[in-house]
Amino acid sequence: AKYQINSTDDVFLQIIRATRPQGIIASLDVESLFTNVPVLPPIDIVCEKVYKDPTAAPPIDANLLKKLLIACTTECPFFHVDGTMYLQTDGVSMGSPLGVTMANFY
């Protein structure tokens, strides 16, 4: 595809091959990005913001939403590629559908 990046090497080679490259090449390491986001503070923030406007609040009780978010972020096991099952003990799990949302709210 015209606008597809296949790897960081691909980007680097495109920059090097540019007719007039300018600027500085920098790389930011995002290892453990979501696992460094704590779980409980973002859940409190989400619940506070969601129920701030009563006309836009979801049709479930705030305590139930909080319990569901806690269960989805702290009690959901995941499988490693080798088939081993793990439970995230701290921070938001990488690959969790809630990871980006939790990080953005935090």
Biopython code that builds the backbone (N, CA, C, O; Angstrom):
import numpy as np
from Bio.PDB.StructureBuilder import StructureBuilder

atoms = [
    (1, "ALA", "N", (0.838, -1.180, 0.000)),
    (1, "ALA", "CA", (0.000, 0.000, 0.000)),
    (1, "ALA", "C", (0.881, 1.240, 0.000)),
    (1, "ALA", "O", (2.008, 1.227, 0.494)),
    (2, "LYS", "N", (0.348, 2.291, -0.556)),
    (2, "LYS", "CA", (1.121, 3.513, -0.720)),
    (2, "LYS", "C", (1.575, 4.114, 0.610)),
    (2, "LYS", "O", (2.701, 4.601, 0.709)),
    (3, "TYR", "N", (0.721, 4.089, 1.632)),
    (3, "TYR", "CA", (1.027, 4.739, 2.903)),
    (3, "TYR", "C", (1.266, 3.751, 4.036)),
    (3, "TYR", "O", (1.024, 4.070, 5.200)),
    (4, "GLN", "N", (1.731, 2.569, 3.708)),
    (4, "GLN", "CA", (1.960, 1.552, 4.714)),
    (4, "GLN", "C", (3.415, 1.545, 5.138)),
    (4, "GLN", "O", (4.315, 1.645, 4.304)),
    (5, "ILE", "N", (3.642, 1.427, 6.438)),
    (5, "ILE", "CA", (4.993, 1.294, 6.981)),
    (5, "ILE", "C", (5.129, -0.129, 7.481)),
    (5, "ILE", "O", (4.352, -0.574, 8.326)),
    (6, "ASN", "N", (6.107, -0.837, 6.968)),
    (6, "ASN", "CA", (6.275, -2.236, 7.330)),
    (6, "ASN", "C", (7.128, -2.442, 8.569)),
    (6, "ASN", "O", (6.951, -3.426, 9.287)),
    (7, "SER", "N", (8.046, -1.531, 8.825)),
    (7, "SER", "CA", (8.922, -1.678, 9.983)),
    (7, "SER", "C", (9.650, -0.363, 10.225)),
    (7, "SER", "O", (9.602, 0.550, 9.401)),
    (8, "THR", "N", (10.323, -0.280, 11.368)),
    (8, "THR", "CA", (11.122, 0.913, 11.632)),
    (8, "THR", "C", (12.291, 1.006, 10.667)),
    (8, "THR", "O", (12.721, 2.103, 10.311)),
    (9, "ASP", "N", (12.813, -0.151, 10.237)),
    (9, "ASP", "CA", (13.889, -0.151, 9.245)),
    (9, "ASP", "C", (13.407, 0.468, 7.938)),
    (9, "ASP", "O", (14.144, 1.204, 7.282)),
    (10, "ASP", "N", (12.158, 0.163, 7.563)),
    (10, "ASP", "CA", (11.573, 0.704, 6.349)),
    (10, "ASP", "C", (11.512, 2.228, 6.410)),
    (10, "ASP", "O", (11.854, 2.902, 5.438)),
    (11, "VAL", "N", (11.080, 2.772, 7.545)),
    (11, "VAL", "CA", (11.010, 4.228, 7.719)),
    (11, "VAL", "C", (12.404, 4.825, 7.640)),
    (11, "VAL", "O", (12.621, 5.826, 6.957)),
    (12, "PHE", "N", (13.344, 4.210, 8.338)),
    (12, "PHE", "CA", (14.716, 4.713, 8.347)),
    (12, "PHE", "C", (15.291, 4.751, 6.931)),
    (12, "PHE", "O", (15.908, 5.741, 6.537)),
    (13, "LEU", "N", (15.091, 3.677, 6.168)),
    (13, "LEU", "CA", (15.601, 3.637, 4.792)),
    (13, "LEU", "C", (14.939, 4.687, 3.918)),
    (13, "LEU", "O", (15.606, 5.278, 3.069)),
    (14, "GLN", "N", (13.656, 4.938, 4.097)),
    (14, "GLN", "CA", (12.978, 5.975, 3.325)),
    (14, "GLN", "C", (13.554, 7.355, 3.634)),
    (14, "GLN", "O", (13.696, 8.186, 2.737)),
    (15, "ILE", "N", (13.878, 7.597, 4.882)),
    (15, "ILE", "CA", (14.461, 8.890, 5.261)),
    (15, "ILE", "C", (15.859, 9.027, 4.659)),
    (15, "ILE", "O", (16.202, 10.076, 4.114)),
    (16, "ILE", "N", (16.653, 7.981, 4.757)),
    (16, "ILE", "CA", (18.017, 8.010, 4.229)),
    (16, "ILE", "C", (18.015, 8.211, 2.713)),
    (16, "ILE", "O", (18.872, 8.914, 2.177)),
    (17, "ARG", "N", (17.062, 7.601, 2.031)),
    (17, "ARG", "CA", (16.989, 7.687, 0.573)),
    (17, "ARG", "C", (16.338, 8.983, 0.080)),
    (17, "ARG", "O", (16.310, 9.239, -1.123)),
    (18, "ALA", "N", (15.825, 9.788, 0.984)),
    (18, "ALA", "CA", (15.174, 11.035, 0.583)),
    (18, "ALA", "C", (16.177, 11.923, -0.150)),
    (18, "ALA", "O", (17.368, 11.912, 0.162)),
    (19, "THR", "N", (15.689, 12.693, -1.128)),
    (19, "THR", "CA", (16.594, 13.518, -1.939)),
    (19, "THR", "C", (17.259, 14.617, -1.123)),
    (19, "THR", "O", (18.426, 14.935, -1.353)),
    (20, "ARG", "N", (16.546, 15.193, -0.186)),
    (20, "ARG", "CA", (17.123, 16.229, 0.677)),
    (20, "ARG", "C", (16.705, 15.988, 2.127)),
    (20, "ARG", "O", (15.858, 16.711, 2.650)),
    (21, "PRO", "N", (17.280, 14.991, 2.775)),
    (21, "PRO", "CA", (16.870, 14.732, 4.162)),
    (21, "PRO", "C", (17.268, 15.896, 5.067)),
    (21, "PRO", "O", (18.350, 16.466, 4.932)),
    (22, "GLN", "N", (16.381, 16.232, 5.979)),
    (22, "GLN", "CA", (16.643, 17.310, 6.939)),
    (22, "GLN", "C", (16.154, 16.873, 8.314)),
    (22, "GLN", "O", (15.331, 15.964, 8.427)),
    (23, "GLY", "N", (16.649, 17.505, 9.328)),
    (23, "GLY", "CA", (16.145, 17.249, 10.670)),
    (23, "GLY", "C", (16.949, 16.216, 11.430)),
    (23, "GLY", "O", (18.050, 15.829, 11.040)),
    (24, "ILE", "N", (16.364, 15.791, 12.514)),
    (24, "ILE", "CA", (16.998, 14.839, 13.424)),
    (24, "ILE", "C", (16.149, 13.574, 13.464)),
    (24, "ILE", "O", (14.921, 13.645, 13.519)),
    (25, "ILE", "N", (16.800, 12.429, 13.437)),
    (25, "ILE", "CA", (16.093, 11.161, 13.567)),
    (25, "ILE", "C", (16.098, 10.794, 15.049)),
    (25, "ILE", "O", (17.151, 10.729, 15.683)),
    (26, "ALA", "N", (14.910, 10.557, 15.586)),
    (26, "ALA", "CA", (14.786, 10.190, 16.993)),
    (26, "ALA", "C", (13.842, 9.011, 17.118)),
    (26, "ALA", "O", (12.931, 8.839, 16.308)),
    (27, "SER", "N", (14.067, 8.214, 18.122)),
    (27, "SER", "CA", (13.204, 7.072, 18.375)),
    (27, "SER", "C", (12.797, 7.101, 19.842)),
    (27, "SER", "O", (13.631, 7.310, 20.723)),
    (28, "LEU", "N", (11.518, 6.890, 20.095)),
    (28, "LEU", "CA", (11.033, 6.830, 21.464)),
    (28, "LEU", "C", (10.678, 5.396, 21.796)),
    (28, "LEU", "O", (10.003, 4.720, 21.020)),
    (29, "ASP", "N", (11.121, 4.944, 22.918)),
    (29, "ASP", "CA", (10.858, 3.575, 23.350)),
    (29, "ASP", "C", (9.539, 3.537, 24.099)),
    (29, "ASP", "O", (9.387, 4.201, 25.125)),
    (30, "VAL", "N", (8.590, 2.770, 23.600)),
    (30, "VAL", "CA", (7.291, 2.675, 24.254)),
    (30, "VAL", "C", (7.102, 1.327, 24.944)),
    (30, "VAL", "O", (5.972, 0.891, 25.163)),
    (31, "GLU", "N", (8.181, 0.685, 25.279)),
    (31, "GLU", "CA", (8.099, -0.588, 25.989)),
    (31, "GLU", "C", (7.391, -0.372, 27.326)),
    (31, "GLU", "O", (7.692, 0.574, 28.054)),
    (32, "SER", "N", (6.485, -1.226, 27.626)),
    (32, "SER", "CA", (5.734, -1.175, 28.879)),
    (32, "SER", "C", (4.897, 0.090, 29.024)),
    (32, "SER", "O", (4.636, 0.532, 30.143)),
    (33, "LEU", "N", (4.476, 0.674, 27.914)),
    (33, "LEU", "CA", (3.694, 1.902, 27.975)),
    (33, "LEU", "C", (2.429, 1.711, 28.794)),
    (33, "LEU", "O", (2.199, 2.459, 29.744)),
    (34, "PHE", "N", (1.605, 0.735, 28.453)),
    (34, "PHE", "CA", (0.349, 0.537, 29.160)),
    (34, "PHE", "C", (0.550, -0.110, 30.521)),
    (34, "PHE", "O", (-0.211, 0.151, 31.452)),
    (35, "THR", "N", (1.563, -0.946, 30.642)),
    (35, "THR", "CA", (1.768, -1.594, 31.941)),
    (35, "THR", "C", (2.238, -0.606, 32.993)),
    (35, "THR", "O", (2.214, -0.919, 34.183)),
    (36, "ASN", "N", (2.666, 0.584, 32.579)),
    (36, "ASN", "CA", (3.037, 1.632, 33.531)),
    (36, "ASN", "C", (1.852, 2.519, 33.908)),
    (36, "ASN", "O", (1.986, 3.409, 34.749)),
    (37, "VAL", "N", (0.703, 2.283, 33.295)),
    (37, "VAL", "CA", (-0.514, 3.018, 33.652)),
    (37, "VAL", "C", (-1.202, 2.249, 34.770)),
    (37, "VAL", "O", (-1.599, 1.101, 34.570)),
    (38, "PRO", "N", (-1.350, 2.855, 35.940)),
    (38, "PRO", "CA", (-2.042, 2.143, 37.021)),
    (38, "PRO", "C", (-3.497, 1.913, 36.646)),
    (38, "PRO", "O", (-4.035, 2.604, 35.780)),
    (39, "VAL", "N", (-4.124, 0.964, 37.282)),
    (39, "VAL", "CA", (-5.489, 0.586, 36.910)),
    (39, "VAL", "C", (-6.554, 1.398, 37.656)),
    (39, "VAL", "O", (-7.467, 1.925, 37.020)),
    (40, "LEU", "N", (-6.466, 1.509, 38.954)),
    (40, "LEU", "CA", (-7.554, 2.112, 39.725)),
    (40, "LEU", "C", (-7.758, 3.614, 39.500)),
    (40, "LEU", "O", (-8.907, 4.038, 39.378)),
    (41, "PRO", "N", (-6.714, 4.436, 39.438)),
    (41, "PRO", "CA", (-6.968, 5.867, 39.201)),
    (41, "PRO", "C", (-7.711, 6.155, 37.889)),
    (41, "PRO", "O", (-8.642, 6.961, 37.897)),
    (42, "PRO", "N", (-7.335, 5.528, 36.761)),
    (42, "PRO", "CA", (-8.099, 5.791, 35.536)),
    (42, "PRO", "C", (-9.555, 5.322, 35.628)),
    (42, "PRO", "O", (-10.445, 5.939, 35.043)),
    (43, "ILE", "N", (-9.794, 4.240, 36.356)),
    (43, "ILE", "CA", (-11.177, 3.770, 36.517)),
    (43, "ILE", "C", (-11.993, 4.820, 37.268)),
    (43, "ILE", "O", (-13.134, 5.102, 36.903)),
    (44, "ASP", "N", (-11.408, 5.395, 38.315)),
    (44, "ASP", "CA", (-12.100, 6.459, 39.052)),
    (44, "ASP", "C", (-12.366, 7.661, 38.147)),
    (44, "ASP", "O", (-13.442, 8.257, 38.202)),
    (45, "ILE", "N", (-11.393, 8.012, 37.320)),
    (45, "ILE", "CA", (-11.546, 9.144, 36.395)),
    (45, "ILE", "C", (-12.649, 8.855, 35.382)),
    (45, "ILE", "O", (-13.488, 9.716, 35.115)),
    (46, "VAL", "N", (-12.651, 7.652, 34.820)),
    (46, "VAL", "CA", (-13.676, 7.271, 33.841)),
    (46, "VAL", "C", (-15.058, 7.373, 34.479)),
    (46, "VAL", "O", (-15.963, 7.976, 33.902)),
    (47, "CYS", "N", (-15.226, 6.796, 35.646)),
    (47, "CYS", "CA", (-16.538, 6.814, 36.310)),
    (47, "CYS", "C", (-16.979, 8.236, 36.636)),
    (47, "CYS", "O", (-18.153, 8.576, 36.495)),
    (48, "GLU", "N", (-16.042, 9.056, 37.069)),
    (48, "GLU", "CA", (-16.376, 10.444, 37.384)),
    (48, "GLU", "C", (-16.841, 11.195, 36.134)),
    (48, "GLU", "O", (-17.847, 11.903, 36.171)),
    (49, "LYS", "N", (-16.110, 11.038, 35.036)),
    (49, "LYS", "CA", (-16.446, 11.761, 33.808)),
    (49, "LYS", "C", (-17.714, 11.229, 33.148)),
    (49, "LYS", "O", (-18.518, 12.004, 32.630)),
    (50, "VAL", "N", (-17.892, 9.921, 33.166)),
    (50, "VAL", "CA", (-19.049, 9.318, 32.510)),
    (50, "VAL", "C", (-20.353, 9.739, 33.175)),
    (50, "VAL", "O", (-21.358, 9.955, 32.498)),
    (51, "TYR", "N", (-20.338, 9.855, 34.485)),
    (51, "TYR", "CA", (-21.576, 10.172, 35.209)),
    (51, "TYR", "C", (-21.710, 11.662, 35.543)),
    (51, "TYR", "O", (-22.640, 12.059, 36.245)),
    (52, "LYS", "N", (-20.789, 12.480, 35.047)),
    (52, "LYS", "CA", (-20.840, 13.918, 35.307)),
    (52, "LYS", "C", (-22.075, 14.552, 34.652)),
    (52, "LYS", "O", (-22.724, 15.415, 35.244)),
    (53, "ASP", "N", (-22.393, 14.117, 33.429)),
    (53, "ASP", "CA", (-23.572, 14.617, 32.718)),
    (53, "ASP", "C", (-24.653, 13.548, 32.795)),
    (53, "ASP", "O", (-24.539, 12.521, 32.126)),
    (54, "PRO", "N", (-25.696, 13.758, 33.589)),
    (54, "PRO", "CA", (-26.725, 12.730, 33.777)),
    (54, "PRO", "C", (-27.448, 12.340, 32.485)),
    (54, "PRO", "O", (-27.967, 11.229, 32.378)),
    (55, "THR", "N", (-27.482, 13.240, 31.515)),
    (55, "THR", "CA", (-28.172, 12.917, 30.259)),
    (55, "THR", "C", (-27.338, 11.990, 29.378)),
    (55, "THR", "O", (-27.875, 11.325, 28.493)),
    (56, "ALA", "N", (-26.032, 11.945, 29.617)),
    (56, "ALA", "CA", (-25.159, 11.096, 28.802)),
    (56, "ALA", "C", (-24.679, 9.860, 29.552)),
    (56, "ALA", "O", (-23.949, 9.043, 28.991)),
    (57, "ALA", "N", (-25.073, 9.714, 30.794)),
    (57, "ALA", "CA", (-24.624, 8.581, 31.610)),
    (57, "ALA", "C", (-25.184, 7.268, 31.065)),
    (57, "ALA", "O", (-26.310, 7.231, 30.570)),
    (58, "PRO", "N", (-24.399, 6.193, 31.155)),
    (58, "PRO", "CA", (-24.892, 4.892, 30.697)),
    (58, "PRO", "C", (-26.027, 4.397, 31.594)),
    (58, "PRO", "O", (-26.159, 4.838, 32.735)),
    (59, "PRO", "N", (-26.840, 3.483, 31.076)),
    (59, "PRO", "CA", (-28.006, 3.021, 31.837)),
    (59, "PRO", "C", (-27.691, 1.973, 32.905)),
    (59, "PRO", "O", (-28.540, 1.142, 33.226)),
    (60, "ILE", "N", (-26.489, 2.008, 33.449)),
    (60, "ILE", "CA", (-26.148, 1.100, 34.551)),
    (60, "ILE", "C", (-25.643, 1.924, 35.725)),
    (60, "ILE", "O", (-25.181, 3.053, 35.556)),
    (61, "ASP", "N", (-25.734, 1.360, 36.885)),
    (61, "ASP", "CA", (-25.300, 2.013, 38.106)),
    (61, "ASP", "C", (-23.788, 2.273, 38.067)),
    (61, "ASP", "O", (-23.030, 1.458, 37.540)),
    (62, "ALA", "N", (-23.357, 3.396, 38.620)),
    (62, "ALA", "CA", (-21.936, 3.759, 38.622)),
    (62, "ALA", "C", (-21.085, 2.713, 39.334)),
    (62, "ALA", "O", (-19.975, 2.417, 38.892)),
    (63, "ASN", "N", (-21.586, 2.154, 40.421)),
    (63, "ASN", "CA", (-20.822, 1.127, 41.150)),
    (63, "ASN", "C", (-20.652, -0.135, 40.312)),
    (63, "ASN", "O", (-19.607, -0.784, 40.367)),
    (64, "LEU", "N", (-21.687, -0.484, 39.529)),
    (64, "LEU", "CA", (-21.587, -1.656, 38.671)),
    (64, "LEU", "C", (-20.563, -1.425, 37.565)),
    (64, "LEU", "O", (-19.772, -2.316, 37.256)),
    (65, "LEU", "N", (-20.571, -0.228, 36.963)),
    (65, "LEU", "CA", (-19.577, 0.079, 35.931)),
    (65, "LEU", "C", (-18.169, -0.033, 36.506)),
    (65, "LEU", "O", (-17.277, -0.600, 35.875)),
    (66, "LYS", "N", (-17.978, 0.506, 37.695)),
    (66, "LYS", "CA", (-16.653, 0.441, 38.327)),
    (66, "LYS", "C", (-16.236, -1.005, 38.578)),
    (66, "LYS", "O", (-15.092, -1.374, 38.313)),
    (67, "LYS", "N", (-17.157, -1.826, 39.086)),
    (67, "LYS", "CA", (-16.840, -3.240, 39.320)),
    (67, "LYS", "C", (-16.499, -3.959, 38.021)),
    (67, "LYS", "O", (-15.583, -4.781, 37.988)),
    (68, "LEU", "N", (-17.230, -3.656, 36.951)),
    (68, "LEU", "CA", (-16.959, -4.282, 35.650)),
    (68, "LEU", "C", (-15.598, -3.866, 35.103)),
    (68, "LEU", "O", (-14.855, -4.697, 34.582)),
    (69, "LEU", "N", (-15.271, -2.581, 35.221)),
    (69, "LEU", "CA", (-13.963, -2.115, 34.747)),
    (69, "LEU", "C", (-12.828, -2.745, 35.552)),
    (69, "LEU", "O", (-11.796, -3.114, 34.993)),
    (70, "ILE", "N", (-13.021, -2.865, 36.856)),
    (70, "ILE", "CA", (-11.997, -3.506, 37.691)),
    (70, "ILE", "C", (-11.839, -4.968, 37.286)),
    (70, "ILE", "O", (-10.718, -5.465, 37.171)),
    (71, "ALA", "N", (-12.949, -5.653, 37.071)),
    (71, "ALA", "CA", (-12.877, -7.065, 36.664)),
    (71, "ALA", "C", (-12.196, -7.206, 35.314)),
    (71, "ALA", "O", (-11.381, -8.109, 35.125)),
    (72, "CYS", "N", (-12.515, -6.328, 34.373)),
    (72, "CYS", "CA", (-11.942, -6.423, 33.024)),
    (72, "CYS", "C", (-10.464, -6.058, 32.974)),
    (72, "CYS", "O", (-9.759, -6.473, 32.054)),
    (73, "THR", "N", (-9.986, -5.292, 33.946)),
    (73, "THR", "CA", (-8.588, -4.864, 33.911)),
    (73, "THR", "C", (-7.696, -5.594, 34.910)),
    (73, "THR", "O", (-6.473, -5.570, 34.772)),
    (74, "THR", "N", (-8.287, -6.243, 35.915)),
    (74, "THR", "CA", (-7.435, -6.892, 36.923)),
    (74, "THR", "C", (-7.688, -8.387, 37.070)),
    (74, "THR", "O", (-6.882, -9.089, 37.680)),
    (75, "GLU", "N", (-8.786, -8.882, 36.524)),
    (75, "GLU", "CA", (-9.136, -10.286, 36.743)),
    (75, "GLU", "C", (-9.221, -11.099, 35.452)),
    (75, "GLU", "O", (-9.722, -12.223, 35.460)),
    (76, "CYS", "N", (-8.742, -10.544, 34.358)),
    (76, "CYS", "CA", (-8.826, -11.246, 33.070)),
    (76, "CYS", "C", (-7.473, -11.853, 32.714)),
    (76, "CYS", "O", (-6.519, -11.120, 32.452)),
    (77, "PRO", "N", (-7.377, -13.163, 32.702)),
    (77, "PRO", "CA", (-6.113, -13.797, 32.316)),
    (77, "PRO", "C", (-5.877, -13.654, 30.817)),
    (77, "PRO", "O", (-6.811, -13.440, 30.044)),
    (78, "PHE", "N", (-4.623, -13.775, 30.425)),
    (78, "PHE", "CA", (-4.301, -13.762, 28.999)),
    (78, "PHE", "C", (-3.286, -14.859, 28.724)),
    (78, "PHE", "O", (-2.590, -15.326, 29.625)),
    (79, "PHE", "N", (-3.216, -15.257, 27.468)),
    (79, "PHE", "CA", (-2.340, -16.352, 27.077)),
    (79, "PHE", "C", (-1.112, -15.839, 26.348)),
    (79, "PHE", "O", (-1.198, -14.961, 25.490)),
    (80, "HIS", "N", (0.021, -16.398, 26.702)),
    (80, "HIS", "CA", (1.273, -16.140, 25.993)),
    (80, "HIS", "C", (1.243, -16.969, 24.726)),
    (80, "HIS", "O", (0.451, -17.905, 24.617)),
    (81, "VAL", "N", (2.098, -16.638, 23.762)),
    (81, "VAL", "CA", (2.131, -17.401, 22.513)),
    (81, "VAL", "C", (2.467, -18.868, 22.736)),
    (81, "VAL", "O", (2.128, -19.710, 21.904)),
    (82, "ASP", "N", (3.129, -19.191, 23.847)),
    (82, "ASP", "CA", (3.465, -20.591, 24.117)),
    (82, "ASP", "C", (2.320, -21.335, 24.816)),
    (82, "ASP", "O", (2.457, -22.510, 25.154)),
    (83, "GLY", "N", (1.181, -20.639, 25.033)),
    (83, "GLY", "CA", (0.022, -21.279, 25.640)),
    (83, "GLY", "C", (-0.075, -21.110, 27.145)),
    (83, "GLY", "O", (-1.079, -21.493, 27.746)),
    (84, "THR", "N", (0.961, -20.538, 27.767)),
    (84, "THR", "CA", (0.929, -20.309, 29.205)),
    (84, "THR", "C", (-0.068, -19.200, 29.534)),
    (84, "THR", "O", (-0.117, -18.182, 28.844)),
    (85, "MET", "N", (-0.854, -19.397, 30.577)),
    (85, "MET", "CA", (-1.834, -18.399, 30.982)),
    (85, "MET", "C", (-1.238, -17.518, 32.085)),
    (85, "MET", "O", (-0.639, -18.015, 33.039)),
    (86, "TYR", "N", (-1.414, -16.200, 31.935)),
    (86, "TYR", "CA", (-0.902, -15.240, 32.905)),
    (86, "TYR", "C", (-2.019, -14.329, 33.373)),
    (86, "TYR", "O", (-3.050, -14.202, 32.713)),
    (87, "LEU", "N", (-1.807, -13.694, 34.523)),
    (87, "LEU", "CA", (-2.727, -12.701, 35.052)),
    (87, "LEU", "C", (-1.915, -11.438, 35.307)),
    (87, "LEU", "O", (-0.923, -11.468, 36.036)),
    (88, "GLN", "N", (-2.331, -10.342, 34.715)),
    (88, "GLN", "CA", (-1.642, -9.065, 34.903)),
    (88, "GLN", "C", (-1.829, -8.628, 36.344)),
    (88, "GLN", "O", (-2.962, -8.534, 36.817)),
    (89, "THR", "N", (-0.735, -8.358, 37.054)),
    (89, "THR", "CA", (-0.837, -8.009, 38.467)),
    (89, "THR", "C", (-0.711, -6.510, 38.713)),
    (89, "THR", "O", (-1.106, -6.025, 39.774)),
    (90, "ASP", "N", (-0.177, -5.787, 37.769)),
    (90, "ASP", "CA", (0.013, -4.349, 37.953)),
    (90, "ASP", "C", (-0.042, -3.659, 36.605)),
    (90, "ASP", "O", (0.578, -4.125, 35.649)),
    (91, "GLY", "N", (-0.754, -2.586, 36.514)),
    (91, "GLY", "CA", (-0.850, -1.846, 35.262)),
    (91, "GLY", "C", (-1.842, -2.482, 34.306)),
    (91, "GLY", "O", (-2.359, -3.573, 34.546)),
    (92, "VAL", "N", (-2.094, -1.769, 33.213)),
    (92, "VAL", "CA", (-3.037, -2.225, 32.196)),
    (92, "VAL", "C", (-2.333, -3.222, 31.280)),
    (92, "VAL", "O", (-1.191, -2.996, 30.878)),
    (93, "SER", "N", (-2.994, -4.302, 30.954)),
    (93, "SER", "CA", (-2.392, -5.334, 30.108)),
    (93, "SER", "C", (-2.160, -4.836, 28.692)),
    (93, "SER", "O", (-3.014, -4.165, 28.113)),
    (94, "MET", "N", (-1.006, -5.165, 28.139)),
    (94, "MET", "CA", (-0.728, -4.872, 26.731)),
    (94, "MET", "C", (-1.699, -5.689, 25.893)),
    (94, "MET", "O", (-1.908, -6.874, 26.149)),
    (95, "GLY", "N", (-2.280, -5.059, 24.908)),
    (95, "GLY", "CA", (-3.221, -5.761, 24.049)),
    (95, "GLY", "C", (-4.646, -5.733, 24.562)),
    (95, "GLY", "O", (-5.563, -6.170, 23.867)),
    (96, "SER", "N", (-4.844, -5.229, 25.761)),
    (96, "SER", "CA", (-6.193, -5.132, 26.299)),
    (96, "SER", "C", (-6.976, -4.088, 25.510)),
    (96, "SER", "O", (-6.454, -3.008, 25.234)),
    (97, "PRO", "N", (-8.221, -4.391, 25.141)),
    (97, "PRO", "CA", (-9.028, -3.390, 24.441)),
    (97, "PRO", "C", (-9.228, -2.119, 25.276)),
    (97, "PRO", "O", (-9.502, -1.054, 24.723)),
    (98, "LEU", "N", (-9.096, -2.223, 26.588)),
    (98, "LEU", "CA", (-9.251, -1.055, 27.450)),
    (98, "LEU", "C", (-7.948, -0.292, 27.656)),
    (98, "LEU", "O", (-7.950, 0.785, 28.252)),
    (99, "GLY", "N", (-6.831, -0.841, 27.168)),
    (99, "GLY", "CA", (-5.525, -0.228, 27.407)),
    (99, "GLY", "C", (-5.419, 1.204, 26.948)),
    (99, "GLY", "O", (-4.995, 2.068, 27.716)),
    (100, "VAL", "N", (-5.792, 1.475, 25.720)),
    (100, "VAL", "CA", (-5.698, 2.821, 25.173)),
    (100, "VAL", "C", (-6.630, 3.771, 25.915)),
    (100, "VAL", "O", (-6.249, 4.895, 26.240)),
    (101, "THR", "N", (-7.848, 3.316, 26.181)),
    (101, "THR", "CA", (-8.825, 4.153, 26.883)),
    (101, "THR", "C", (-8.307, 4.525, 28.271)),
    (101, "THR", "O", (-8.371, 5.685, 28.676)),
    (102, "MET", "N", (-7.793, 3.530, 28.995)),
    (102, "MET", "CA", (-7.273, 3.796, 30.344)),
    (102, "MET", "C", (-6.089, 4.761, 30.295)),
    (102, "MET", "O", (-5.998, 5.680, 31.109)),
    (103, "ALA", "N", (-5.194, 4.551, 29.351)),
    (103, "ALA", "CA", (-4.031, 5.438, 29.218)),
    (103, "ALA", "C", (-4.467, 6.852, 28.870)),
    (103, "ALA", "O", (-3.919, 7.816, 29.405)),
    (104, "ASN", "N", (-5.446, 6.991, 27.982)),
    (104, "ASN", "CA", (-5.914, 8.325, 27.588)),
    (104, "ASN", "C", (-6.605, 9.043, 28.752)),
    (104, "ASN", "O", (-6.425, 10.248, 28.922)),
    (105, "PHE", "N", (-7.374, 8.334, 29.535)),
    (105, "PHE", "CA", (-8.037, 8.975, 30.668)),
    (105, "PHE", "C", (-7.044, 9.343, 31.758)),
    (105, "PHE", "O", (-7.239, 10.324, 32.475)),
    (106, "TYR", "N", (-5.970, 8.551, 31.887)),
    (106, "TYR", "CA", (-5.003, 8.815, 32.934)),
    (106, "TYR", "C", (-4.142, 9.999, 32.547)),
    (106, "TYR", "O", (-3.253, 10.390, 33.304)),
]
sb = StructureBuilder()
sb.init_structure("model")
sb.init_model(0)
sb.init_chain("A")
sb.init_seg("    ")
for serial, (resi, resn, name, xyz) in enumerate(atoms, 1):
    if name == "N":
        sb.init_residue(resn, " ", resi, " ")
    sb.init_atom(name, np.array(xyz, "f"), 0.0, 1.0, " ", f" {name:<3s}", serial, name[0])
structure = sb.get_structure()
